[in-house]
Amino acid sequence: MSSLGRSSALLGAGTLISRVTGLVRTIVLVAAVGSIGQAADAFAVANQLPNNVFTIIQTGILTAVIIPQIIRAGSHADGGRAYISKLFTLGTLVFIAATVVAMLIAPFLVSLYADKFSPDQLALATAFAYWCLPQIFFYGLYALIGETLNAKRVFGPYTWTPVANNVISIIGFLVFIALFGGDRSAVPMWDPTMIAVLGGTATLGILVQAALLLFAWRRTGLQLRPDFRWRGVGLRSVGSLAGWTFLMVIAGQVAGLIQTRVVSGATGLPSSALMMAAWLVFMLPYSIFAISIGTPYFTQIAEHAAAKRDVEVRGDVARCMRVISLFIVGSGVALAVAAVPATRIFTTTAQQAVDAAPVLVCYLVGLLPLALLFIVQRAFYAYGDTRTPFYFTLVQVALIIGFSYLAGAIAPLDQLAAAIALGQSVAGIVQTLIAIWILRNRLGGLELRQTSLSLLRFAVAAIPAGLAGWGTYLLLGAGDGWTVGHTGSPFVDRILGAVGTGVIGLVAVVVYVVVLLILRAPELSAATRMLRRILPGR
């Protein structure tokens, strides 16, 4: 447990700094292109295209398949060197081919995601896409190197290198503002030089992010060389396993495509750019806690599954679910009551923060289920089962598509983004419940009674924590709550929004912890040990 705690602390610290610099990056980007407007939505759609491909590569193939396979290859006489060399050779060729194909069909990809854009807005998004799509190659290398490092228990670099990406983007966006001015939200304001500076900056950051991982490679003890002899090392079985996860992620991308197409009708109101910014804030607690705690656990679960120690797997999954839930519930309720000042950080005006807050809150409804799904889904992957996750993901995808079309039909345009976010959260709850039920039956138990008691304690503590946070929000001068667009608002600018988020969140978290201490929640001791390892000299 101590090694898991140290690894989680290292990942958590790196993720925290990465996400904080990511928020700063978003703030500077909003200053350059705005948060609501045609140009902002055009860049958001174009820059999301390589991220979608990255999701397919990482979630669909590497995380689900490669980590367990590399762990098994570690038992080979050469420690897995030949297997990994062949894998890297094949992966590099696939990433190059995917990048070339995406560049050739860039106009089609943009129109696929943004069919309701005007012709000028579509042309701007396509121009951005040509600069952003090379990120596919660098994202692929970053994911392949990073997941191999994770499989070899070298956890830190994969989490810390995105900080460099964010720093480069911040500098590049500031240069853009210095050269051309800020808040260029209208399409006619753009020329090829502006497009090159903004899109090139985004891609340069991903290039550096991937390159920095190479410096950590020597810690794996492996030497790589190009190897095109792919037969006889089990890559066919990898292809079979990856096939299901590839289909699963493609299904998820179809759901995301439908969401983007539906919400693109609200461009000029809370739409694509604002949803992505709200998602970034939503992902802050998920990344810091679910990914940081769950990633080291997944490596251990894969090792136990390879050794057929089902009892240990069952205990690993249950403990991870409880520890993750402790942090996610507390941070989720703190972020929910601070939704207005939190969204003020990445919006242009206070009124836009009011409009964006419901989107963030609707995403937060699904925060805990998404966090639990992270470890539950990976338990299936540890056993080489990628087909079952595909089936319960299909349920989620069908619900997301249905809710998106329903929202498009009945929701007012200014609430369309929030309605779509809520539909995604509800779909995620159903998916997670199905996944837990299937895993419990497969493992012969999952300590659900103990986990349910833990969740009940967390929920009890969250109620007074939320009330205390909301009371602080009102005491800070919000007055009538949601109407904070007036000049006397305590969240009239981004700095005050950040300060307000910190104060409100701190109050909510303190009350949450105090109530759990009163309830004598046993999970606090594990959390305390983990947090101590983040501090120097501990």
C-alpha positions as CSV (number, residue, x, y, z in Angstrom):
1,M,0.0,0.0,0.0
2,S,2.9,2.4,0.7
3,S,4.2,2.2,-2.9
4,L,0.6,2.7,-4.1
5,G,0.3,5.8,-1.9
6,R,3.6,7.3,-3.0
7,S,2.7,6.7,-6.7
8,S,-0.8,8.2,-6.2
9,A,0.7,11.2,-4.4
10,L,3.2,11.8,-7.2
11,L,0.5,11.5,-9.8
12,G,-1.9,13.7,-7.8
13,A,0.7,16.5,-7.4
14,G,1.6,16.3,-11.1
15,T,-2.1,16.3,-12.1
16,L,-2.9,19.2,-9.8
17,I,-0.2,21.4,-11.3
18,S,-1.1,20.2,-14.8
19,R,-4.7,21.0,-14.3
20,V,-4.0,24.4,-12.7
21,T,-1.7,25.4,-15.6
22,G,-4.4,24.0,-17.9
23,L,-6.9,26.4,-16.4
24,V,-4.5,29.3,-16.8
25,R,-4.1,28.2,-20.5
26,T,-7.9,28.3,-20.9
27,I,-8.1,31.8,-19.3
28,V,-5.5,33.1,-21.7
29,L,-7.2,31.4,-24.7
30,V,-10.5,33.0,-23.7
31,A,-8.8,36.4,-23.6
32,A,-7.6,35.7,-27.1
33,V,-10.7,34.3,-28.8
34,G,-13.5,34.7,-26.3
35,S,-15.6,32.0,-24.7
36,I,-18.8,32.5,-26.6
37,G,-18.7,33.3,-30.3
38,Q,-18.1,31.9,-33.8
39,A,-14.3,32.0,-33.7
40,A,-14.2,30.4,-30.2
41,D,-16.4,27.6,-31.4
42,A,-14.5,27.2,-34.6
43,F,-11.2,26.7,-32.8
44,A,-12.8,24.5,-30.1
45,V,-14.1,22.1,-32.8
46,A,-10.8,22.0,-34.7
47,N,-8.6,21.5,-31.7
48,Q,-10.9,18.8,-30.4
49,L,-10.4,16.7,-33.5
50,P,-6.9,15.4,-32.5
51,N,-8.1,15.0,-28.9
52,N,-10.9,12.7,-30.2
53,V,-8.3,10.6,-32.1
54,F,-6.1,10.6,-28.9
55,T,-9.0,9.2,-26.9
56,I,-9.4,6.4,-29.4
57,I,-5.7,5.5,-29.2
58,Q,-5.3,5.8,-25.5
59,T,-8.6,4.6,-24.1
60,G,-9.5,2.3,-27.0
61,I,-6.2,0.5,-27.4
62,L,-3.3,1.4,-25.0
63,T,-4.9,1.6,-21.6
64,A,-7.3,-1.3,-22.2
65,V,-4.8,-3.7,-23.9
66,I,-1.2,-2.6,-23.9
67,I,-0.6,-2.3,-20.1
68,P,-1.7,-5.8,-19.3
69,Q,0.2,-7.2,-22.3
70,I,3.4,-5.4,-21.4
71,I,3.2,-6.7,-17.8
72,R,2.9,-10.2,-19.2
73,A,5.7,-9.6,-21.7
74,G,7.9,-8.6,-18.7
75,S,8.2,-12.3,-17.9
76,H,10.0,-13.0,-21.2
77,A,13.7,-13.7,-21.1
78,D,14.6,-10.3,-22.5
79,G,12.2,-8.5,-20.1
80,G,9.8,-7.6,-23.0
81,R,12.3,-5.6,-25.1
82,A,11.6,-7.4,-28.4
83,Y,7.8,-7.2,-27.8
84,I,7.9,-3.5,-27.0
85,S,10.2,-2.7,-29.9
86,K,7.8,-4.3,-32.4
87,L,4.9,-2.6,-30.7
88,F,6.6,0.8,-31.0
89,T,7.5,0.3,-34.6
90,L,3.9,-0.7,-35.5
91,G,2.4,2.1,-33.4
92,T,4.6,4.8,-35.0
93,L,3.5,3.7,-38.5
94,V,-0.1,3.7,-37.5
95,F,0.1,7.2,-35.9
96,I,1.8,8.6,-39.1
97,A,-0.9,7.0,-41.3
98,A,-3.7,8.3,-39.1
99,T,-2.3,11.8,-39.2
100,V,-1.9,11.8,-43.0
101,V,-5.5,10.5,-43.5
102,A,-6.9,13.0,-41.1
103,M,-5.2,15.9,-42.9
104,L,-6.5,14.7,-46.2
105,I,-10.1,14.6,-45.0
106,A,-9.9,17.7,-42.7
107,P,-12.8,19.5,-44.3
108,F,-15.0,16.5,-44.0
109,L,-14.1,16.0,-40.4
110,V,-14.9,19.6,-39.5
111,S,-18.3,19.6,-41.3
112,L,-19.1,16.3,-39.6
113,Y,-18.8,17.8,-36.2
114,A,-20.2,21.3,-37.1
115,D,-22.8,20.9,-39.7
116,K,-24.7,24.0,-38.4
117,F,-21.8,26.4,-38.8
118,S,-22.0,29.2,-41.3
119,P,-19.8,28.8,-44.4
120,D,-17.3,31.4,-43.1
121,Q,-17.2,29.8,-39.7
122,L,-16.7,26.4,-41.3
123,A,-13.8,27.7,-43.4
124,L,-12.2,29.1,-40.3
125,A,-12.6,25.8,-38.4
126,T,-11.1,23.9,-41.3
127,A,-8.1,26.3,-41.4
128,F,-7.5,25.7,-37.7
129,A,-7.8,22.0,-38.2
130,Y,-4.9,21.8,-40.7
131,W,-2.7,23.3,-38.0
132,C,-4.1,21.2,-35.1
133,L,-4.4,17.7,-36.7
134,P,-0.6,17.0,-36.7
135,Q,-1.2,16.7,-32.9
136,I,-2.5,13.2,-33.7
137,F,1.0,11.8,-34.3
138,F,2.5,13.5,-31.1
139,Y,-0.5,12.5,-29.0
140,G,0.0,8.9,-30.2
141,L,3.7,8.8,-29.2
142,Y,2.9,10.5,-25.9
143,A,0.3,7.9,-25.1
144,L,2.4,4.9,-26.2
145,I,5.5,6.0,-24.3
146,G,3.5,7.1,-21.3
147,E,1.4,3.9,-20.9
148,T,4.6,1.8,-21.2
149,L,6.1,3.9,-18.4
150,N,3.0,3.2,-16.3
151,A,3.3,-0.5,-17.0
152,K,6.9,-0.4,-15.8
153,R,5.8,1.5,-12.7
154,V,7.4,4.8,-13.8
155,F,4.3,6.9,-13.0
156,G,5.5,10.5,-12.7
157,P,6.6,11.7,-16.2
158,Y,3.3,10.8,-17.9
159,T,1.5,13.2,-15.5
160,W,4.0,16.0,-15.3
161,T,4.9,16.6,-19.0
162,P,1.5,18.1,-19.8
163,V,2.7,21.1,-17.6
164,A,5.2,21.9,-20.3
165,N,2.5,21.8,-23.0
166,N,0.4,24.2,-20.9
167,V,3.3,26.6,-20.4
168,I,4.1,26.7,-24.1
169,S,0.5,27.3,-24.9
170,I,0.2,30.1,-22.4
171,I,3.3,31.8,-23.8
172,G,2.1,31.3,-27.4
173,F,-1.4,32.7,-26.6
174,L,0.1,35.7,-24.8
175,V,2.2,36.4,-27.9
176,F,-0.9,36.1,-30.0
177,I,-2.6,38.8,-27.8
178,A,0.4,41.0,-27.9
179,L,0.6,40.8,-31.7
180,F,-3.1,40.9,-32.7
181,G,-5.1,42.0,-29.6
182,G,-7.6,40.0,-27.7
183,D,-11.2,38.9,-27.8
184,R,-11.3,38.1,-31.6
185,S,-14.6,36.4,-31.4
186,A,-15.8,37.4,-34.9
187,V,-14.8,35.3,-38.0
188,P,-14.0,38.3,-40.3
189,M,-11.3,39.4,-37.7
190,W,-9.0,36.4,-38.6
191,D,-6.3,36.1,-41.2
192,P,-3.8,33.3,-42.1
193,T,-1.1,34.6,-39.8
194,M,-3.4,34.7,-36.8
195,I,-4.6,31.2,-37.6
196,A,-1.0,29.9,-37.9
197,V,0.1,31.5,-34.5
198,L,-2.9,30.1,-32.6
199,G,-3.1,26.7,-34.2
200,G,0.7,26.3,-34.4
201,T,1.1,27.1,-30.7
202,A,-1.4,24.4,-29.7
203,T,0.4,21.8,-31.8
204,L,3.9,22.8,-30.6
205,G,2.8,22.2,-27.0
206,I,1.8,18.6,-27.8
207,L,5.1,18.0,-29.6
208,V,7.2,19.1,-26.6
209,Q,4.9,17.1,-24.3
210,A,5.7,13.9,-26.2
211,A,9.4,14.7,-26.6
212,L,10.0,15.2,-22.9
213,L,8.8,11.7,-22.1
214,L,11.8,10.3,-24.0
215,F,14.1,11.5,-21.3
216,A,12.3,9.2,-18.8
217,W,12.6,6.2,-21.0
218,R,15.9,5.0,-19.6
219,R,14.2,4.4,-16.2
220,T,12.4,1.4,-17.8
221,G,15.7,-0.4,-18.5
222,L,14.6,-1.2,-22.0
223,Q,16.4,-0.4,-25.3
224,L,14.2,0.2,-28.4
225,R,15.1,-0.4,-32.0
226,P,12.9,-0.5,-35.2
227,D,11.6,-4.0,-35.7
228,F,9.2,-4.9,-38.5
229,R,9.1,-8.6,-37.7
230,W,5.6,-8.6,-36.2
231,R,4.7,-12.3,-36.5
232,G,5.0,-14.7,-33.6
233,V,4.9,-12.3,-30.7
234,G,1.2,-12.2,-30.0
235,L,0.3,-9.0,-31.8
236,R,-2.7,-10.8,-33.3
237,S,-4.2,-11.4,-29.9
238,V,-3.6,-7.8,-29.1
239,G,-5.5,-6.9,-32.2
240,S,-8.4,-9.1,-31.2
241,L,-8.5,-7.5,-27.7
242,A,-8.1,-4.0,-29.1
243,G,-10.9,-4.6,-31.6
244,W,-13.6,-4.5,-28.9
245,T,-12.1,-1.4,-27.2
246,F,-11.7,0.3,-30.6
247,L,-15.4,-0.3,-31.3
248,M,-16.3,0.9,-27.8
249,V,-14.4,4.2,-28.2
250,I,-15.7,4.7,-31.7
251,A,-19.2,4.3,-30.2
252,G,-18.4,7.0,-27.7
253,Q,-17.1,9.3,-30.4
254,V,-20.3,8.9,-32.3
255,A,-22.2,10.0,-29.1
256,G,-19.8,13.0,-28.8
257,L,-20.4,13.8,-32.5
258,I,-24.1,13.9,-32.0
259,Q,-23.7,16.1,-29.0
260,T,-21.5,18.5,-30.9
261,R,-23.8,18.6,-33.9
262,V,-26.9,19.3,-31.7
263,V,-25.2,22.0,-29.6
264,S,-23.6,23.7,-32.6
265,G,-27.1,25.1,-33.3
266,A,-26.6,27.3,-30.2
267,T,-23.4,29.0,-31.4
268,G,-23.3,32.6,-30.1
269,L,-24.9,31.2,-26.8
270,P,-23.4,28.6,-24.4
271,S,-22.2,26.1,-27.0
272,S,-19.2,23.9,-27.9
273,A,-16.4,26.2,-26.6
274,L,-18.1,26.8,-23.3
275,M,-19.0,23.1,-22.8
276,M,-15.3,22.2,-23.4
277,A,-14.2,24.8,-20.8
278,A,-16.8,23.5,-18.3
279,W,-15.6,20.0,-19.0
280,L,-12.0,21.1,-18.2
281,V,-13.1,22.3,-14.8
282,F,-15.2,19.2,-14.2
283,M,-12.2,17.0,-15.0
284,L,-10.0,18.7,-12.4
285,P,-11.2,16.5,-9.4
286,Y,-11.5,13.5,-11.7
287,S,-8.0,13.8,-12.9
288,I,-6.4,14.6,-9.5
289,F,-8.1,11.9,-7.6
290,A,-9.7,9.2,-9.9
291,I,-6.8,8.9,-12.3
292,S,-4.0,9.6,-9.8
293,I,-5.3,7.0,-7.4
294,G,-6.6,4.5,-9.9
295,T,-3.6,4.3,-12.2
296,P,-1.2,2.7,-9.7
297,Y,-4.1,0.4,-8.6
298,F,-4.7,-0.6,-12.2
299,T,-1.1,-1.8,-12.6
300,Q,-1.4,-3.8,-9.3
301,I,-4.7,-5.2,-10.4
302,A,-3.3,-6.3,-13.7
303,E,-0.4,-8.0,-11.9
304,H,-2.8,-9.9,-9.5
305,A,-5.1,-10.8,-12.4
306,A,-2.2,-12.2,-14.4
307,A,-1.3,-14.3,-11.4
308,K,-5.0,-15.4,-11.1
309,R,-5.3,-14.0,-7.6
310,D,-9.0,-13.0,-7.8
311,V,-9.3,-12.3,-4.0
312,E,-6.6,-9.7,-4.2
313,V,-8.2,-8.2,-7.3
314,R,-11.5,-8.0,-5.5
315,G,-9.9,-6.2,-2.5
316,D,-8.0,-3.8,-4.8
317,V,-11.0,-2.7,-6.7
318,A,-13.2,-2.3,-3.5
319,R,-10.5,-0.3,-1.7
320,C,-9.8,1.9,-4.7
321,M,-13.5,2.6,-5.1
322,R,-13.8,3.8,-1.5
323,V,-10.7,5.9,-1.4
324,I,-11.6,7.6,-4.8
325,S,-15.2,8.2,-3.6
326,L,-13.9,10.0,-0.4
327,F,-12.1,12.6,-2.5
328,I,-14.6,12.8,-5.4
329,V,-17.7,13.5,-3.2
330,G,-15.9,16.2,-1.2
331,S,-14.4,17.9,-4.2
332,G,-17.5,17.5,-6.3
333,V,-19.8,19.2,-3.8
334,A,-17.3,22.0,-3.2
335,L,-17.1,22.6,-7.0
336,A,-20.9,22.5,-7.4
337,V,-21.6,25.3,-4.8
338,A,-18.7,27.3,-6.3
339,A,-20.0,26.8,-9.9
340,V,-20.5,30.5,-10.7
341,P,-17.1,31.8,-9.5
342,A,-15.4,28.7,-11.0
343,T,-16.9,29.3,-14.4
344,R,-16.1,33.0,-14.2
345,I,-12.4,31.9,-14.5
346,F,-12.9,30.9,-18.1
347,T,-15.6,33.2,-19.3
348,T,-15.4,36.8,-20.7
349,T,-18.1,38.4,-18.5
350,A,-19.8,37.7,-15.2
351,Q,-23.1,37.1,-17.0
352,Q,-21.5,34.4,-19.1
353,A,-20.4,32.7,-15.9
354,V,-24.0,32.6,-14.8
355,D,-24.9,31.0,-18.1
356,A,-22.1,28.5,-17.9
357,A,-22.6,27.4,-14.3
358,P,-25.6,25.1,-15.0
359,V,-23.4,23.3,-17.6
360,L,-20.8,22.6,-15.0
361,V,-23.3,21.5,-12.4
362,C,-25.0,19.2,-14.8
363,Y,-21.6,17.6,-15.6
364,L,-20.9,17.2,-11.9
365,V,-24.0,15.0,-11.4
366,G,-22.0,12.3,-13.2
367,L,-18.6,12.9,-11.5
368,L,-18.8,10.1,-8.9
369,P,-20.1,7.4,-11.4
370,L,-17.4,8.4,-13.9
371,A,-14.7,8.1,-11.2
372,L,-15.9,4.6,-10.1
373,L,-16.2,3.5,-13.7
374,F,-12.5,4.3,-14.2
375,I,-11.4,1.5,-11.9
376,V,-14.3,-0.9,-12.5
377,Q,-13.7,-0.8,-16.3
378,R,-10.0,-1.4,-15.9
379,A,-10.6,-4.5,-13.8
380,F,-12.2,-6.0,-16.9
381,Y,-9.2,-5.0,-18.9
382,A,-6.8,-6.6,-16.4
383,Y,-8.5,-10.0,-17.2
384,G,-8.2,-9.4,-21.0
385,D,-11.9,-8.8,-21.2
386,T,-12.6,-5.9,-23.6
387,R,-15.9,-7.2,-24.9
388,T,-18.0,-6.7,-21.8
389,P,-17.1,-3.0,-21.4
390,F,-18.1,-2.6,-25.0
391,Y,-21.6,-3.9,-24.3
392,F,-22.3,-1.7,-21.2
393,T,-20.8,1.3,-23.0
394,L,-23.3,0.8,-25.8
395,V,-26.1,1.3,-23.3
396,Q,-24.5,4.6,-22.3
397,V,-24.0,5.7,-25.9
398,A,-27.6,4.9,-26.8
399,L,-28.8,7.0,-23.8
400,I,-26.5,9.9,-24.6
401,I,-27.7,10.0,-28.2
402,G,-31.4,9.8,-27.1
403,F,-31.0,12.5,-24.4
404,S,-29.1,14.8,-26.9
405,Y,-31.8,14.6,-29.5
406,L,-34.4,15.1,-26.7
407,A,-32.6,18.2,-25.5
408,G,-32.4,19.6,-29.0
409,A,-36.1,19.2,-29.4
410,I,-37.3,20.6,-26.0
411,A,-34.6,22.6,-24.4
412,P,-34.3,26.4,-24.9
413,L,-31.2,27.3,-26.9
414,D,-29.6,29.1,-23.9
415,Q,-30.0,25.9,-21.8
416,L,-29.2,23.4,-24.5
417,A,-25.6,22.8,-23.4
418,A,-26.7,22.2,-19.8
419,A,-29.4,19.8,-20.9
420,I,-26.9,17.8,-23.0
421,A,-24.5,17.7,-20.1
422,L,-27.2,16.4,-17.8
423,G,-28.2,13.7,-20.3
424,Q,-24.5,12.5,-20.4
425,S,-24.4,12.4,-16.6
426,V,-27.6,10.3,-16.3
427,A,-26.3,7.9,-19.0
428,G,-23.0,7.5,-17.1
429,I,-24.9,6.6,-13.9
430,V,-26.7,3.8,-15.7
431,Q,-23.5,2.6,-17.3
432,T,-21.6,2.5,-14.0
433,L,-24.4,0.6,-12.2
434,I,-24.4,-2.1,-14.9
435,A,-20.6,-2.4,-14.9
436,I,-20.4,-2.8,-11.1
437,W,-23.2,-5.4,-11.1
438,I,-21.4,-7.5,-13.9
439,L,-18.0,-7.2,-12.2
440,R,-19.5,-8.2,-8.8
441,N,-21.0,-11.4,-10.3
442,R,-17.8,-12.2,-12.1
443,L,-15.5,-11.8,-9.1
444,G,-17.9,-13.4,-6.7
445,G,-18.3,-10.3,-4.7
446,L,-17.0,-6.7,-4.5
447,E,-17.4,-5.7,-0.8
448,L,-20.4,-3.6,-1.9
449,R,-22.0,-3.5,1.6
450,Q,-18.9,-1.9,3.0
451,T,-18.6,0.4,0.0
452,S,-22.2,1.4,0.3
453,L,-21.8,2.3,3.9
454,S,-18.8,4.4,3.0
455,L,-20.8,6.2,0.3
456,L,-23.6,6.8,2.8
457,R,-21.1,8.5,5.2
458,F,-19.7,10.6,2.4
459,A,-23.2,11.7,1.3
460,V,-24.2,12.6,4.9
461,A,-21.0,14.7,5.2
462,A,-21.7,16.3,1.8
463,I,-25.0,17.8,2.8
464,P,-23.7,20.2,5.5
465,A,-20.6,20.8,3.5
466,G,-22.7,21.9,0.5
467,L,-24.9,24.2,2.7
468,A,-21.8,25.8,4.3
469,G,-20.3,26.4,0.9
470,W,-23.5,27.9,-0.5
471,G,-23.8,30.1,2.6
472,T,-20.3,31.3,2.0
473,Y,-21.2,32.0,-1.6
474,L,-24.1,34.2,-0.5
475,L,-22.0,35.9,2.3
476,L,-19.4,36.9,-0.2
477,G,-21.9,39.2,-1.8
478,A,-23.6,37.2,-4.4
479,G,-26.9,38.3,-2.9
480,D,-29.7,36.8,-4.9
481,G,-27.5,33.8,-5.9
482,W,-27.5,33.4,-9.7
483,T,-27.8,37.1,-10.6
484,V,-24.2,38.2,-10.4
485,G,-23.8,40.1,-13.6
486,H,-24.0,43.5,-12.0
487,T,-20.9,45.6,-11.5
488,G,-21.0,45.1,-7.7
489,S,-20.7,41.4,-8.1
490,P,-17.9,39.8,-6.0
491,F,-17.0,37.7,-9.1
492,V,-16.9,40.6,-11.6
493,D,-13.5,39.5,-12.9
494,R,-11.5,36.3,-13.2
495,I,-9.1,36.9,-10.3
496,L,-12.0,37.4,-7.9
497,G,-13.7,34.4,-9.4
498,A,-10.6,32.3,-8.7
499,V,-10.4,33.7,-5.1
500,G,-14.1,33.1,-4.6
501,T,-13.8,29.5,-5.8
502,G,-10.9,28.9,-3.4
503,V,-12.7,30.4,-0.4
504,I,-16.1,28.6,-1.0
505,G,-14.4,25.3,-1.8
506,L,-12.2,25.5,1.3
507,V,-15.1,26.0,3.5
508,A,-17.1,23.2,2.0
509,V,-14.1,20.8,2.2
510,V,-13.3,21.7,5.8
511,V,-16.9,21.0,6.9
512,Y,-16.9,17.8,4.9
513,V,-13.8,16.5,6.7
514,V,-15.0,17.6,10.1
515,V,-18.3,15.7,9.7
516,L,-16.4,12.6,8.5
517,L,-14.2,12.9,11.6
518,I,-17.3,13.0,13.7
519,L,-18.6,9.9,11.9
520,R,-15.2,8.3,12.4
521,A,-14.9,7.4,8.7
522,P,-12.1,4.8,8.4
523,E,-11.2,6.0,4.8
524,L,-9.8,9.2,6.3
525,S,-6.7,7.4,7.6
526,A,-5.8,6.1,4.2
527,A,-6.4,9.5,2.7
528,T,-4.2,11.1,5.4
529,R,-1.3,8.8,4.7
530,M,-1.6,9.5,1.0
531,L,-1.6,13.3,1.5
532,R,1.3,13.2,3.9
533,R,3.4,11.6,1.1
534,I,2.9,14.7,-1.0
535,L,4.6,16.9,1.6
536,P,8.4,17.2,1.4
537,G,10.3,15.1,3.9
538,R,7.4,12.8,4.7
